[in-house]
């Protein structure tokens, strides 16, 4: 079994990955580090079945494990990637790939064996759509749209100095990557508007993004945290793609059932193997076989670049041309 440690546990997906690893045939969670020792202790206690060791430093954690998952505050990613690269341990890094072009450049030049956590690629409807597109019968891409709604995730996501931004950083990257992975498009320009409607910290919680591609297509992206906390199905990820010869509609989270408890509360429960489990399995398989990272960091930069450009566009009210930003340089 591949021994896995968590570098940071502030991210909401840290708990998800830890629980998914309890079912894995390839890897197991053994350690956690977080700069907030109380948070690390609480994480270990919440996952007591894993018997996690709480490491005193990132370096100490890397010495205990075979691979790491980076799930701290976004601003910590360059530092933690650098430690993992020095230790020579493979990395699964949460998105975004840095909170600035400079941070992304640091990660890209780190020399780390790093795969980016883009689980949407592993959703069954998305995989089916990719197969349909690769068939070639749909013809040239014309336009795309995507929505990724949710409730405010809480925690550091509402603090710009730790997250780098709000909904534009949190959700634009998922859709920018999924649309690019599906179609092979490359992005040219980004225009965005954003607002703070629920006043969740000092970040935007709603926005609309319009991008163009180098081939003349365009896409609209709605990444808003516009759903009330506790709403059934608060998280969605829906994409529509128009081609010369047809249209594809994709609901990444469509595979679910409804559970109504005795009090009338409604919960949406996904069925089948989760996209997070598929993501982890692909990552662990690549480590075991000595293969290339399944989601290379360059793909992480391409998606992060769109999110960072959206933040700039929303701030200044301008269209941002990203075609000259190829390697994380501003």
C-alpha positions in Angstrom: 0.0 0.0 0.0 1.2 3.5 -0.8 1.5 5.5 2.4 -0.1 9.0 1.9 0.2 12.1 4.0 -1.8 15.3 3.9 0.1 18.6 3.7 -2.5 20.9 5.1 -6.1 19.9 6.0 -7.9 23.3 5.8 -9.4 22.4 2.4 -12.9 20.9 2.4 -11.6 18.1 0.1 -9.1 16.8 2.7 -11.8 14.9 4.5 -13.2 13.6 1.3 -9.9 12.2 0.1 -9.2 10.7 3.5 -12.5 8.8 3.5 -12.1 7.7 -0.1 -8.7 6.3 0.7 -10.2 4.1 3.4 -11.8 2.1 0.5 -8.7 2.1 -1.7 -6.9 -1.0 -2.7 -3.7 1.0 -3.5 -3.2 3.6 -0.8 -3.8 4.5 2.8 -3.7 7.7 4.9 -1.0 7.7 7.5 -0.1 11.2 8.5 -1.2 14.9 8.4 0.6 18.2 8.8 -1.1 21.6 9.2 0.5 24.9 10.4 -2.5 25.1 12.8 -1.6 22.2 15.1 -5.1 22.3 16.7 -6.6 21.8 13.2 -4.3 18.9 12.5 -5.2 17.3 15.8 -8.9 17.7 15.1 -8.5 16.2 11.6 -6.7 13.2 13.0 -9.4 12.8 15.7 -12.2 13.1 13.1 -10.5 10.3 11.1 -9.4 8.2 14.1 -9.9 4.9 12.2 -6.9 5.8 10.0 -4.7 6.3 13.1 -3.1 9.4 11.5 0.3 10.6 12.8 0.3 14.4 13.3 3.7 15.6 11.9 5.5 18.6 13.3 6.7 20.0 10.0 6.1 19.5 6.3 9.6 17.9 6.0 8.8 15.5 8.8 5.6 14.4 7.1 7.3 13.8 3.8 9.9 11.6 5.5 7.0 9.4 6.8 5.1 8.8 3.5 5.4 7.7 -0.1 3.2 10.4 -1.5 1.4 13.6 -0.4 -2.0 15.3 -1.0 -1.8 19.1 -0.7 -5.0 20.3 0.8 -4.2 23.4 2.8 -5.0 27.1 2.2 -4.4 28.0 -1.5 -1.6 30.4 -0.6 0.4 27.5 1.0 0.7 25.4 -2.2 4.0 26.7 -3.6 5.8 26.2 -0.2 4.3 22.7 0.2 5.1 21.7 -3.4 8.7 22.8 -2.9 9.1 20.6 0.2 7.6 17.6 -1.5 9.8 18.1 -4.6 12.9 18.3 -2.4 11.8 15.1 -0.7 11.1 13.4 -4.0 7.6 12.3 -3.1 4.8 12.4 -5.7 2.1 15.1 -5.2 -1.7 15.4 -5.7 -2.3 19.2 -5.5 -5.7 20.8 -5.0 -6.5 23.6 -7.4 -5.8 26.4 -8.1 -2.2 26.0 -9.2 -1.2 29.1 -7.1 -3.0 32.3 -6.2 -0.9 34.4 -8.6 1.1 34.0 -11.8 4.3 34.2 -9.6 3.0 31.4 -7.3 2.1 29.2 -10.3 5.5 29.8 -11.8 7.1 28.6 -8.6 5.1 25.4 -8.7 5.7 24.8 -12.4 9.5 25.2 -11.9 9.6 23.1 -8.7 10.6 19.8 -10.4 7.8 18.0 -8.5 6.0 15.0 -9.8 2.6 16.6 -9.5 -0.9 15.8 -10.6 -3.7 18.4 -10.2 -7.0 17.5 -8.5 -9.5 18.0 -11.3 -12.1 15.3 -10.4 -14.6 16.5 -13.0 -12.6 14.8 -15.7 -13.5 11.5 -14.0 -17.3 11.9 -13.8 -18.9 9.3 -15.9 -21.1 11.7 -18.0 -18.0 13.8 -18.8 -16.1 10.7 -19.9 -19.0 9.7 -22.1 -19.1 13.2 -23.6 -15.4 13.1 -24.4 -15.8 9.8 -26.3 -18.6 11.4 -28.3 -16.5 14.4 -29.2 -13.5 12.3 -30.1 -15.7 10.4 -32.6 -15.4 13.5 -34.8 -19.0 13.5 -36.1 -20.0 16.7 -34.2 -17.6 18.8 -36.3 -16.0 22.1 -35.3 -16.6 23.7 -31.9 -18.8 26.8 -31.9 -19.6 27.7 -28.3 -19.7 26.4 -24.8 -21.4 27.2 -21.5 -20.8 25.9 -18.0 -22.3 26.4 -14.5 -20.7 25.3 -11.2 -22.9 26.5 -8.4 -22.6 25.7 -4.7 -23.1 27.2 -1.3 -20.2 29.1 0.3 -17.7 26.4 1.4 -16.7 28.3 4.6 -13.3 28.5 6.2 -10.4 30.1 4.5 -12.3 30.4 1.2 -13.7 33.7 2.4 -10.3 35.2 3.2 -8.6 36.6 0.1 -5.1 36.6 1.6 -5.4 32.8 2.1 -7.6 31.8 -0.9 -6.5 34.3 -3.6 -10.2 34.9 -4.4 -13.7 33.6 -4.0 -16.0 31.9 -6.4 -13.9 32.9 -9.4 -10.9 31.1 -8.0 -12.8 28.2 -6.5 -15.0 27.2 -9.5 -13.8 28.8 -12.7 -10.8 26.4 -12.7 -13.1 23.3 -12.8 -15.0 24.4 -15.8 -12.1 25.9 -17.6 -10.2 22.6 -17.3 -13.2 20.4 -18.1 -14.1 22.4 -21.3 -10.5 22.4 -22.4 -10.0 18.7 -21.7 -13.2 17.8 -23.6 -12.5 19.9 -26.7 -8.8 20.5 -26.8 -9.4 24.2 -27.1 -6.9 26.9 -26.0 -8.1 30.1 -24.4 -7.4 33.6 -25.8 -9.3 36.3 -23.9 -11.2 36.5 -20.6 -13.9 39.0 -19.5 -15.6 38.7 -16.1 -17.9 40.5 -13.8 -18.3 39.6 -10.1 -20.1 40.7 -7.0 -20.4 40.2 -3.3 -24.1 39.5 -2.5 -23.9 37.4 0.7 -20.8 39.2 2.1 -18.8 36.0 2.7 -15.6 37.5 3.9 -13.7 39.8 1.6 -14.1 37.8 -1.6 -16.6 37.6 -4.5 -19.4 35.0 -4.2 -21.0 35.4 -7.6 -19.7 36.1 -11.1 -20.1 35.6 -14.8 -17.1 34.9 -17.1 -16.9 35.0 -20.9 -13.8 33.5 -22.7 -12.8 33.2 -26.3 -10.6 30.5 -27.8 -7.8 30.7 -30.2 -10.0 29.0 -32.8 -12.8 31.6 -32.6 -15.2 29.7 -30.3 -16.5 31.2 -27.0 -17.7 30.0 -23.6 -19.7 31.4 -20.7 -18.9 30.3 -17.2 -21.0 30.8 -14.1 -19.0 29.8 -11.0 -21.2 31.4 -8.3 -21.7 30.4 -4.7 -25.4 31.2 -5.2 -27.0 28.3 -3.3 -28.3 28.4 0.3 -26.4 26.2 2.8 -28.2 22.9 3.2 -30.0 23.0 -0.1 -30.3 19.5 -1.7 -28.2 19.4 -4.8 -26.5 22.7 -3.9 -23.5 21.6 -5.9 -24.0 21.3 -9.7 -21.7 21.2 -12.7 -23.6 21.4 -16.0 -22.0 22.0 -19.4 -23.5 22.5 -22.9 -21.3 22.4 -26.0 -22.4 23.5 -29.4 -20.8 22.1 -32.6 -21.4 22.5 -36.3 -23.3 19.3 -36.4 -24.9 18.9 -33.0 -25.1 19.8 -29.3 -23.9 18.0 -26.1 -25.5 18.6 -22.7 -23.5 17.2 -19.7 -24.7 17.0 -16.1 -21.6 15.8 -14.2 -23.6 15.1 -11.0 -26.7 13.6 -12.6 -26.1 10.1 -11.1 -27.9 10.5 -7.7 -31.0 9.4 -5.8 -33.2 11.3 -3.4 -33.4 10.4 0.3 -36.3 11.9 2.3 -36.0 11.3 6.1 -38.8 11.1 8.5 -38.6 14.9 9.2 -39.0 15.7 5.5 -35.4 16.7 4.9 -34.3 15.9 1.4 -30.7 14.7 0.5 -29.2 13.9 -2.8 -27.0 10.8 -2.6 -24.7 10.0 -5.6 -24.5 6.4 -6.7 -21.8 4.5 -8.5 -18.1 5.1 -7.9 -17.4 8.7 -7.1 -15.2 11.0 -9.3 -12.9 11.5 -6.3 -12.3 7.8 -6.0 -11.6 7.6 -9.7 -9.2 10.5 -9.4 -7.3 9.0 -6.5 -7.1 5.6 -8.2 -5.7 7.0 -11.4 -3.1 9.0 -9.3 -2.1 6.0 -7.3 -1.8 3.8 -10.3 0.5 6.3 -12.0 2.7 6.4 -8.9 2.8 2.6 -8.7 3.7 2.2 -12.4 6.1 5.1 -12.5 3.9 6.8 -15.2 3.5 10.5 -15.9 1.1 12.5 -13.7 -2.5 11.9 -14.9 -3.4 15.6 -14.8 -0.1 17.4 -15.5 0.6 20.7 -13.8 0.7 22.5 -17.1 -3.1 21.7 -17.4 -3.5 23.1 -13.9 -1.8 26.3 -15.0 -4.1 26.7 -18.1 -7.2 26.6 -15.9 -5.7 28.7 -13.2 -4.7 31.3 -15.8 -8.3 31.7 -16.8 -9.4 32.2 -13.1 -6.6 34.7 -12.4 -7.5 36.6 -15.6 -11.2 36.6 -14.5 -10.2 38.3 -11.2 -8.2 40.9 -13.0 -11.0 41.5 -15.5 -13.6 41.9 -12.8 -11.4 44.3 -10.9 -10.6 46.6 -13.8 -13.5 46.0 -16.1 -11.3 45.1 -19.0 -10.9 42.2 -21.4 -7.7 40.2 -20.5 -5.6 38.6 -23.3 -3.8 35.6 -21.9 -2.2 34.3 -25.1 1.2 35.7 -24.1 1.2 34.1 -20.6 2.4 30.6 -21.4 4.4 29.5 -18.4 3.1 31.2 -15.3 4.9 34.5 -16.0 2.8 37.6 -15.6 
